[in-house]
């Protein structure tokens, strides 16, 4: 039996047992996880079947058409970034404790890497973790933490050895976001929402059993998160004509007759459609070729193209709307339950400006592609062999 036949049969079994139109999202996603259709490339017993990631495409398509809830949409950071890290570097006890509730979004997760003085340079972080018997005491600040305000748990990377070189001496932990000493404050975006947050940790205690990976190997663990983050952000596969390009199509269809008849606008829309379709097909090919395990640097390509294409699509949509594009609303402050709200062209235009920063800046993506895909020489660095305590920081 082929992988496709096997997972589609399991999808039929899932839909017959649990109708997504009547079941709660948590109930449906719980059944999906138990059948191994959550992350199909994960091992059996942890939401998967040990198949290749390609099989997930068949599952997602089948369940989406049936109106099933999206685990990514309900818990994007947890589903796409935290879960692969917990699977790869957590104990069986940790995986059994957290993965199912993460998949059902009963526990929303966040990731805490960036800091005010170490954004794109994750290895420059200064949040400290000091061992105290079987526990670690964390002190520091993280920034741009998506959905931290509704998260129950998160993964956090902290410095455990200040005399090691900066890419060593870091360790990753699972953090209870409601633990004493954890404080979450909103960061208001240009949309008026605060899906981002800053997180302060003051003498927060984390048991060593909630450490992910070996002590001092947090950079290696973080690469699992970062590589999956780029695939998660840039590798989403929407049906043809859906996603961001639908924003441009809808705006163009509502434009006045002179705009719709203008060959310049028609040409620009055609080019954007072609680019969106090329990205969609490239993501399908990458998904089909992807092997079990941590994704490689190729995910940076999809993330880079997605970020810049989204901005061009949003620009086009706004240009077709005329003065209507200036009407946005009252900028009412909101701490949303979901990230990446693109419900109007105006909001999408403002929100996608962050696409070329979040999840790794476009310049960082270009460096990764140049060095790790094309084999070009890396940028010169003068801090590779210097202890972190001696590296200048702002």
Residue pairs with C-beta under 8 A, 6 or more apart in sequence:
3 51
3 52
3 54
3 55
3 58
4 55
4 58
6 49
6 51
6 55
7 37
7 40
7 49
7 51
7 55
7 58
7 59
8 58
8 59
8 62
10 35
10 36
10 37
11 37
11 58
11 59
11 62
11 63
13 35
14 28
14 31
14 32
14 35
14 37
14 63
15 63
15 66
15 68
17 31
18 27
18 28
18 31
20 28
20 63
20 66
20 67
20 68
20 69
21 67
23 31
25 69
25 74
25 104
25 105
26 104
26 105
26 106
28 68
28 69
29 38
29 69
29 71
29 74
29 103
29 104
29 105
30 100
30 103
30 104
32 38
32 63
32 68
32 71
32 103
33 47
33 99
33 100
33 103
33 104
34 100
36 42
36 44
36 47
36 48
36 49
37 47
37 49
37 59
37 63
38 47
38 48
38 71
38 99
38 103
39 46
39 47
39 48
39 56
39 83
39 84
39 87
39 103
40 48
40 49
40 51
40 53
40 55
40 56
40 59
41 48
41 50
41 51
41 52
41 53
41 55
41 56
41 292
42 48
42 49
42 50
42 87
42 99
43 50
43 87
44 50
45 96
46 87
46 95
46 96
46 99
47 83
47 99
47 100
47 103
49 55
50 292
52 290
52 291
52 292
53 287
53 290
53 291
53 292
54 287
54 288
54 289
54 290
56 287
57 237
57 284
57 287
57 288
60 237
64 70
71 79
71 103
71 104
71 105
72 79
72 80
72 232
72 236
73 338
74 105
74 108
74 338
75 102
75 103
75 105
75 107
75 108
75 109
76 146
76 147
76 232
76 339
76 340
77 108
77 109
77 110
77 111
77 146
77 147
77 151
77 339
78 102
78 105
78 107
78 108
78 109
78 110
78 151
79 102
79 103
79 232
80 228
80 229
80 231
80 232
80 233
81 111
81 225
81 228
81 229
81 232
82 102
82 109
82 110
82 111
82 153
82 154
82 155
82 225
83 99
83 102
83 103
83 109
84 224
84 225
84 228
84 294
85 155
85 172
85 212
85 221
85 224
85 225
85 228
86 94
86 95
86 98
86 99
86 102
86 155
86 174
86 212
87 95
87 99
88 221
88 224
88 294
89 172
89 212
89 213
89 221
89 224
90 98
90 174
90 212
91 209
93 209
94 174
94 209
94 210
94 212
98 107
98 153
98 174
101 107
102 109
102 153
107 151
107 152
107 153
108 147
108 150
108 151
108 152
109 151
109 152
109 153
109 154
109 155
110 145
110 146
110 147
110 148
110 151
110 153
110 154
110 177
111 145
111 146
111 154
111 155
111 156
111 225
111 229
112 142
112 145
112 148
112 154
112 155
112 156
112 157
112 175
112 199
113 122
113 125
113 142
113 157
113 222
113 225
113 226
114 122
114 142
114 143
114 144
114 145
115 124
115 125
115 126
115 127
115 140
115 141
115 142
115 143
116 141
116 143
117 124
117 126
117 393
117 394
118 124
118 125
118 126
118 393
119 143
119 144
120 360
120 361
120 364
122 157
122 219
122 222
122 226
123 166
123 167
123 170
123 219
124 166
124 391
124 393
125 140
125 157
125 158
125 159
125 170
126 140
126 159
126 393
127 138
127 139
127 140
127 141
127 142
127 156
127 157
127 158
127 159
127 201
128 138
128 139
128 140
128 158
128 159
128 160
128 162
129 136
129 137
129 138
129 158
129 159
129 160
129 171
129 173
129 206
130 136
130 137
130 160
131 137
131 160
131 208
132 205
134 207
134 208
134 209
135 205
135 206
135 207
135 208
136 158
136 160
136 171
136 173
136 205
136 206
136 207
136 208
136 211
137 203
137 204
137 205
138 156
138 158
138 173
138 175
138 181
138 201
138 203
138 204
138 205
138 206
139 201
139 202
139 203
139 204
140 158
140 200
140 201
141 198
141 199
141 200
141 201
142 156
142 198
142 199
142 201
143 187
143 198
143 199
144 187
144 196
144 197
144 198
144 358
145 154
145 184
145 196
145 197
145 198
145 199
146 195
146 196
146 197
146 339
146 358
147 195
147 197
147 339
148 154
148 177
148 184
148 197
148 199
149 184
149 186
149 194
149 197
149 335
150 335
150 337
151 177
152 176
152 177
152 178
153 174
153 175
153 176
153 177
154 174
154 175
154 177
154 199
155 172
155 173
155 174
155 175
155 212
155 225
156 172
156 173
156 175
156 201
157 170
157 171
157 172
157 173
157 218
157 221
157 222
158 170
158 171
158 172
158 173
158 218
159 169
159 170
159 388
160 169
160 170
160 171
160 215
160 216
160 218
161 168
161 169
161 216
161 388
162 169
162 387
162 388
162 389
163 169
163 387
163 388
163 389
164 216
164 387
164 388
165 383
165 384
165 385
165 386
165 387
165 388
166 383
166 386
166 388
166 391
167 219
167 384
168 216
168 217
168 219
169 216
169 388
170 216
170 217
170 218
170 219
170 222
171 211
171 213
171 214
171 215
171 216
171 217
171 218
172 211
172 212
172 213
172 218
172 221
172 222
173 206
173 210
173 211
173 212
174 206
174 210
174 212
175 182
175 201
175 204
175 206
175 210
176 182
176 206
177 184
177 199
179 204
179 205
179 206
180 204
180 205
181 201
181 202
181 203
181 204
181 205
182 199
182 200
182 201
182 204
183 199
183 200
183 201
183 202
184 197
184 198
184 199
184 200
185 197
185 198
185 199
185 200
186 194
186 196
186 197
186 335
187 194
187 196
187 197
187 198
188 194
188 333
189 195
189 196
189 350
189 351
189 354
190 350
190 353
191 331
191 341
191 347
191 350
191 351
192 329
192 330
192 331
192 332
192 333
192 334
193 333
193 334
193 335
193 336
193 341
194 333
194 334
194 335
194 336
195 335
195 336
195 338
195 339
195 340
195 341
212 221
213 220
213 221
223 294
224 294
226 360
227 294
227 295
227 296
227 297
227 299
228 294
228 295
228 299
229 359
229 360
230 295
230 299
230 300
230 302
230 303
230 359
230 360
230 365
231 286
231 290
231 295
231 299
231 302
231 303
233 303
233 306
233 358
233 359
234 283
234 299
234 300
234 301
234 302
234 303
234 304
234 305
234 306
234 307
234 359
235 283
235 286
235 287
235 299
235 302
235 303
236 243
236 283
236 306
237 280
237 283
237 284
237 287
238 280
240 277
240 280
241 249
243 276
243 280
244 276
244 309
244 310
244 313
244 314
244 342
244 348
244 352
245 272
245 273
245 276
245 313
247 313
247 314
247 317
247 342
247 345
247 348
248 269
248 272
248 273
248 313
248 316
248 317
248 320
249 269
249 273
250 317
250 345
251 316
251 317
251 318
251 320
251 321
251 345
252 259
252 260
252 265
252 269
252 316
252 317
252 320
253 260
254 321
255 265
255 320
255 321
255 322
256 322
259 265
259 320
259 322
260 266
265 319
265 320
268 316
269 316
272 309
272 312
272 313
272 316
275 305
275 309
275 312
276 309
276 313
279 302
279 305
279 306
279 309
282 301
282 302
282 305
283 302
286 298
286 299
286 302
296 372
297 368
297 369
297 372
297 373
298 373
300 360
300 365
300 368
300 369
300 373
301 365
301 369
301 373
303 359
303 360
303 365
304 362
304 365
304 366
304 369
306 355
307 352
307 355
307 356
307 362
308 355
308 356
308 362
310 352
310 355
311 352
311 353
311 355
311 356
313 352
314 345
314 348
314 349
314 352
315 349
317 345
317 348
317 349
318 325
318 345
318 346
318 349
319 325
321 345
325 345
325 346
325 349
327 346
328 344
328 346
328 347
328 350
329 346
340 351
341 347
341 351
342 348
342 351
342 352
356 362
360 368
367 378
367 379
370 376
371 377
371 378
383 391
